Amino acid sequence: MSAPVLNRRQAVALGAAATACGFVGLAMAEETPMRLQVTFPPGGSTDIVARIIQPRLSELAGRPVIVENRPGAASQIATQYVAKSAPDGNTLLVSFDTHAINPFAKSRLPYDTFKDFVGVSLMVRFPLVIGANAQAVQGRDLRDFLKEAKTNPGKFSYASTGLGSMNHLVMEDIKRRSGTFVLHVPFGGGGPAVQAVLGNVTTLTLLSYAALRGQISAGKIRPLAVTGAKRLPELPDVPTVAECGFPGFEAYSWIGIFAPSATPAATVQRLTHEFQATLHTPDINSKLTQAGFEVVASDGPALDRHTHQEYERWRKFVEETHLKLEE
């Protein structure tokens, strides 16, 4: 079949449309990119969320969005980088729960968590899934595992994403409540923690469902419990920690966006609207939900309040237990 022949009016219209699209693409390419500084290496929850929202955020913001991983020092490297960045809305921190924990977990920080940052949006929160190497444990859930650990002291260990991370504190709380010893082995992020469990370097870890989903589906990691108030729809047969003998227990990790504190209020508000619109886009919302994340999409002040609340909760826990959070 021969190609259709355009008349003069159609050709002019098509040329105009192509020119317009070219200008839009060129304008977007020339816009200053938004750079999202992720505090952990690829494979962890912060990285997963950042990359899920990246394409749609770029469309809504009308400029390129670049995800940059700056792992290390329990989130301090990326956080310090953003604290020292120009307050122009172009460099933002994709923060993990360590943002609220580091102020009391670290004796010295190269920034002030509460003075050097302003909240943009609490994007998501999520319960941790306690997942074990499927060949290393006999029990089917957390209750069974703790019984096995009590009869085999010193046999089992768990991988965290670092000293003072949420998964470190949560597991230490479970150990305290159960009177069970499980050795803590800190790693530099969710990806390395998963690899440690797969290689049986450690017995288990506590991460988002998104970070463990592939290995759970493959039968290599066995989910023992979830730390939220209710079971995950994606894991209907996996009990909560509360159901395993700890009534009232619940804990969530969270991921938020922060900007340098000197960023103009109007810029922060625009960024908040861009992130909220992205998170409420049906396909993005669905992807996050299916990965086990609960979409919050708050404004900046709500994120700042949440950070203070988490700081107070876990600071009190560490003081009461005299937990060591630094080498």
N, C-alpha and C positions, 0 to 999 in steps of 0.2 A: 504494500500500500504506500503511495507517495505521501510525502509530508504535506500538511495543509498549507496553503498560501495565505498570508495575512494581507489584508488591504491596508491602505496608507494610514487610516485612522487607528486601526488595531496596532499597527507597528509603532506609531507615535505613543499610544497609551502604554504599550508594553515597555518601550524604552524609558518612558517617564517613571514607571513603577520600578524598573530595575535601578534607575539612577537614585530614586528615593531610598530604596533598600540599601544601596551602596553607601549613601550618605549616613544612614542610621548606623550601619555596621562600622563605618569609619569613625563616627562620633563616639560610639561606645568603646571602640578600641583606643581612642585618644583620651578617654576619661581616666582619671586617676583611679587605680584599682582599690577595692576594699580588701585588705589583707587580714585574714582570720588566723590568729596565732593560737595553735593548738598545743596544749601543755604536755601531751604525751605522744609517743610514736604511733605510726599507723597500726590499725587493728583494734584499738581500744574504743571505748564508748564515745569519748569526745571527738575523735577522728571520724567515727561512723556518722554521728549526727551532723558534723560540719559538712561532710561530703554529700549527705542526703539533701541538705538544704541548699547547697552551693549553686546548682544551676538555676533554680527558681528565684533565689535571692538575687542573683545577677540580673535576671530579667526584670524583676520589680525595682531594683535599685538603678537600673539603666547603666550599669558599668561592670567591668570584670570583677569577679570575686575570686581571690586566690587563697587556698588553704595551705598554710605553712606549719609544719610540725617542728616545734622547738622543745623537745623533751629534756628532762634532767632536773636534778636537785629538787624533787618533789614539787614540780610545777614552777619553781622559782625562776628558771631561765626565761621562759616565755613571759611570765608575769612581769619580771623586771624590764624586759624588752618593751612591753606595752607601756609600762609606767613612764619610761623615758622617751616614748615616741611623741611626735607632734600631736597636740590635741585637736586634730582636724577631722576626726571621724573616719580616717582612712586605715587606721591600724587598731584592731579590736582584739580583746582577749576572749577566747573560748574557754571558759573557766570550768573546772571540776569542783567537787566538794572540798578539795584540799584548800581552796581559796579561803574558806571559813575556818579551816583547821590549822593552817600554818601559823597564824598569829600566836597561838599558844604552843604549837608543836615544835617550833623552831626558836632557838634562843636569840638569833639575829636574822633579820630579813633585810634585803637590800631595797626595800620599799615599805610603805605603810599601807596595809590592806584597806583600811577604812578611810584614809585621807587621799590616797593617790588614785582612787578609782571611783567611777560612778556607774551604777547599774543601767543597762540598756534593756535587757529582757531575761527573765528566767525561762529558758526555752522548754526544757523537759525535766522530769524527774523519773526515777525508775527504781524498783526494788532490785536488790542483788540476788542472783541465783547462786546458791552454793552447789558447785559442781565438782565431782570427784572423778579421778581416773577409774574407769569402769572395771578395770582388772585388779585394782588395788584395794577395793572395799567389798565387803560381803553384804552389808545392809542395803535396804532399798530407800531409806530416807534418813534425815538428820538424827532422829531418835535412835535408830539402829546404829548409825555411825558413832555416836557418842558412847553408846554402850560398848562397842568394839574398842574404842579408844581408851576407855577406862580399864579394860582388861588387858590392854597392850600398851602400857605407858611408854612414851618415847618412840613409838613406831610411826606415827603419822605427823604430817606437816601440812602447812597451807601457804600458798603464794598470795602476797598482796601486791598492790601497785606502789608500795613504798611505806616507810615508817610514817605513821600519822595519817595515812589515807583512810577513807571511809571503810573500805573492806578490812583494813587492819583493826580499826576500832570496833567494828561490828562483830568480828570473830572473837576479839578479846572479851567483848561483853557476853557473848554466848559461852565462852570458856569460863568466865567468872560465874555466871548463873548456873552452869552445869557442874562446876568443879572438875573440869576435864583439862588435861594438858595436851595441846597440839602445837608443835613447833612453828613459829612464825618465820617465814623466809621472804624478805622484801625483794621486789623486782622493780624495774623502771617503767612499767606500764602494763596494760591489759594484754597486749600481744605476747610479750615475754612470759607473763604469768600463765597464759594458756599453754604455751610451749612447754613450760615447766611441768604442768600437769600431764600433758600428752607424753612427755618423756619420763614420767614417774619420778622426776626430781623432787616434786612435792605431791602430796596426795590429792589436795583439793585447792580450789580458789573460789573467790566470791566476785562475780562480775555481772554485767548486764546480760540479759538474755541475748541481745544482739551480738555480743562478743563471743557467746558460747553456742549459739544456735546451730552452726554448721557441725560442730563436734558432737553436740547432743543428738542431732539427726543421724549422724554417722555411727552412733552407739559407742563412741570413744570416751565421752564424758557423761557421767550419770548425774542428773540433777537430784539433789537431796532435799532441798527446801528453798523457798523464796522468802525474802525478808520483809515484804510488804504486808499490808493488813489483810489482803485477800489473795487467792491463787491467781496466777496468770492464765488468761484464756488460752494462751499457746501451750501451757503446761498444766492442763486441768487435773492431772493425777499427782502432781507434786504439791505436797502440803506447805503451808506457811511455817515459819519458825514458831509462831504462837501455837499452832496445832501440834507441834512436836514437843510440847511440854513447857512452853514459856508464854503464858497468857499475857496479852497486852503488848507483846513485843512487835515493833515495826521500825524499820529504818529504810531510808531511801537515799540513793545518790542523786545528784542533780547536775545539770549543765546550764550555765548562764553566759551571757555576753556582757562584758564590761568595757568601758572606754576610759581613757585618762581623765582624771577629775576636772581638769581645766577645759574640757571640751564644752563649747557653747551649748546652752540648754536647748536652743532650737535645733542644733545638729543632733543632739542626743534624742530628742523627740522624733525627728525624722527617721533616725536609725531604728528606734523602737517600732515605729509604724511599719517599716520595711520588714523587720524580722517577724512581727506579729502577722502581717499579711502573708508572708512566706509560710509560716507554721500553720496557718489556717487554710492554706490551699489544699483542696481535697486530696490530691495525689501525694503531696508531701506528708500531710497528716496521716494518711493511710499507711505510708511506708514506715513512718516512725512508730505508729501504733502496732503494726505487725511485727516490728523488731523489739517489742516489749517496752517501749517508751511511752510515758504518759505526757501528752502535750499540755503545757501550762500556758506559754505565750503571755507572760505577765508584762507589766510595764516596768520601768527602771526602779521607782521607789519600792515596789513590791519585792524586787530582787534584793535591794539593799536591806530591807527588813528581814528577809529570809536568811541572808548571810549572817546577820547579827544573831538571829535565833539559833541557827546551827552552831555558831561560835559558842554561845552560852551553853547549849546542851552538852556538847562534847568536851568543852573545857571543864565543866563540872565533873563529867565522867572520869577524865584523866586525873583530875585532882583527887578524887575519891579513891581511885585504884592505884595511884602512884605509878602509872604506866610510863615506861621509858620510850620516848619518841625520837631520840637522837642517839647516834652512835657514841 
